[in-house]
């Protein structure tokens, strides 16, 4: 197909076939190769056989399976946040956050190298948007100073940038952000990688408990699964559920497998 690279056919957990050649595979985003781990595959097979392909309904109607609540509770514990909300993909999680913030922020300021999903999310906030120099707290401060008095800015950044490996200086951003502002951090590349417990860039920077912080993540990188999540305080998550048409009108991911009893409190 025009515009797409040559297809890759997985051969085993570390090899692919491309154009008739068998190659050792170091690409992609399945960081720990969990997507093909035998335990994960067996759990997915069990879930498929017992629960089918999915709930075939939005969670606001008849699709709110109890296993989604269990997974959200596990994610909240893992990321040390008050609430987690499952979203269909990591890319969509930023759009869902933007719909939850629309009307509550006056300006969006993005790192100039922010992921495309954050750029699209800024457009959904229904407010003026601009950029600041990549990973530069002083540049952000200059942008903030140019805003009108009483502004309610939202700063959007990757936690760990996939293109250059740079970690966003989140503590410095929060030091410069007014109390009325928000910091949205996409933890897609940093979740499961940064921090003493793998909780991402916010843990790495020591700012995980700041009330102005809203995080998103994907489950398709370090976790080797599929879907995304919003990680924030309970009030904001409820606001997302009430306001986000993306969340309200979407069918959720296939049901996750219920963990064995000895893992449910982990």
N, C-alpha and C positions, 0 to 999 in steps of 0.2 A: 504494500500500500504506500502511495506517495507520501513522503514526509515522515515516515516511521522507519526506525532502524531495522536491520535484519532480525527476524525472530530468534529467540533463544529457547531451546528445549532443555529443561532440567534433566540431567542424567542421574545424579545422586545429590547428596547434600552439599557437595563442594565442586561439582562439575556441571558444565552445560555443553550443549552442542550448538554450534553456529556455523552456517555455511559448510556443513559437512565435517567440521573439525571439532574435536573434543577439547575443551578449555577448562582450566582451573578458574573458578569464579570468585572474584573479590568485589564485585559490584553490588548494586542494589542497596536496600535499606534494612534488610533483615539482619541486624547487626550481630546477633548471637546465634543465628541460624535456628531459632526456635520454631519458625513456621514449618520446618520439616522434621522437628525432633519427634521421635517415635511416641513419646508420652503425649505430646500436643496433638499429633495426628490421631492417636487412639481416642483422645477425649473428644475431638471434633467428630470422629466417626460415630461415637456413642451418642453425641448430641443430635447428629443428623438422623440416626435411626430411631431415637426416642422422641424427638421434638420436631423433626421435619426441617424444612428450609427456613422457616421463619414464622412470625406471628401474623403476617399479611394484614396488618392494620397499624395505624398510628397509635402511639402510646396514649394520646388523649382520648381515644375511643376504646377499642377492645384489645389493644396490643400491649398493654402494660404488664408483661409477664413478671412474676416474682423474681426470676433470675436476673433481670435487669437491675432490680433494687439491690440484690446481693452483690452484683459486680460493682455498682456505684458505691456501695458501702466499703467494699474492699479498696477501690481506687481512692476514696477519701482517706482511709486509714494509711494507705501506702504513701500518698502525697502529703499527708499531715495537713489536710484542709477540711473545712467544715462540711462541704458538700461536693459531690461530683455528679455530673449529668452526662449520660452517654449520648453521643451524636453519631450519625451515620459514617462520618469520616473525619480525619484530622483537618482537612481543608475546610469542610463545612463548619467545624466547631468555631472557627473565627467569624464566619458569617453570622452564626447564631448569637455569639457574644455581641457583635455589632448591632443586631436587632434588639438585643436586650438593653443596650446603652443608648440607642437612638432617642433623642429628646432630652437626655440627661447630660450630654457633652456638647460643648460649643465649638471645639476645634479638635482635629485629629493631626497628630504629628508622628510621622513614621521615620524610622531609620531608612536611609536611602537604599539600603540593600535588603529591606524587609521582604519576606517571602511573598509570593504572588497572592496567597490566600489572605494575608494581612492587607495588602493593597486593595484587594476586592472588598474586604471587610470595611475599610475606611470609607468606601463609597456608600455603604449601607447606613452609615451613621448620620447621614443627612445634615452634614455640617462642612465648613471649609476644611481642606486637608493640605498639608505641606510635608516636606521632608527635612531632616537634619543630617549632618555628616555622619557617616557610618561609625558607630561605636564611640561617639564623642560626647561626653556629658556637657562640656562647655558649649558646644554647638547647640545642644538641646536647650541649655539655659538661655542662650541668646534668642532662640526661637520662642521660648516661653515669655521672655521679657517683651517681645514685640506684640504679644496678644493684648487685647483690651482688658481694662480692669474688670474684675468679676468673672473672667473666663473660667470655663470648666474643661480643661484640656484632657485629651486621652492620648497617651504615648503608646505606640505599638512597635514591638521589636521581637525578633527571634531571640530565644535564650542562647542558643548555640547556632551559629550561622553555618549552614552546610557547605557554602561555597568556599569559605576561607578558614573555617574552624575557629573563628573568633567568638569569645564569650562576651555577651553584652554586660556592661557594668551596671547591673540593676540597682545596687545600693546607691551609686552615685546619681542615677536617674531619680530614684525616690527622694534623695536629699534635695533635689531641685524642683520636684513636682509639688504644686500647692496642695493643700489639704482637700480641695474640691476636685482634684484630678484623679485620673485612673491610669494604671500601667497595665497594658495587656501584653502578656509574654507568651509566645508560641514555644512550647517546650518540646516540639516534635523531635528535634535532633538531640536534645539534652536529657529528656526523661529516660531513666534507666542507665544513663552514662555519667552524668555529673552529680556531684554531691556525695557525702559519706554513705548515704543510704540509697543513692540512685534516684533521688527525687527531682533532680534537674537543676537548672541554672538558679532558680530561686533559693534552693537549699545551699548550693555552692556559694551564693552571695550572702547567705544568712538573712534573707528578707522574707521568708515564707509566710510569716505571720502578719505582714503589713495589710491593713484593711483596704488599701487602695489597689492592691494587686489582684489581677484576674489572670489565670493561666489557662492555656489549652494544651492538649497533647494528642498525639496519634497512638494507636495501639499497633500500628503496622511496621514499626521500626524495632526498637529494642524488645518489644513484647512479642513480636512475631505473629500477631493476630490481625484483626481488622476492626476499624471503627475509630472514633475519637472521643474526647471528653472535654467538658468545661469543668475547671477546678476553681472554686470560689466560695464565698460565704453563702449561707443559706438564703439570705434575703435576695441576693443577686440571682441565684439559681432559680428561685421562685419567679423573679421578674422575667427571666429568660423563658420559662415555661409559659408565662402569661402573654408575653409580647412576640416571641419569635414565630413567625409564620413558617420558617424553614423547619424548625423543630416540630411544630404542631402538625404540619402536613406531610411529614416524612415517615416512611416505614423504617423501624429500627433495624439494627444488625440482627443476624440470626442469633437465636438464644445461646448464650454461653453455657458450657457444661457446668452442672452443679458440682462444687468441689467436695471431696470426701470430708466426713465429719471432723477429722483431726486438722484440716486446713481452714475450716470456716472462720475460726477466730484469729487467723494469722494476719 
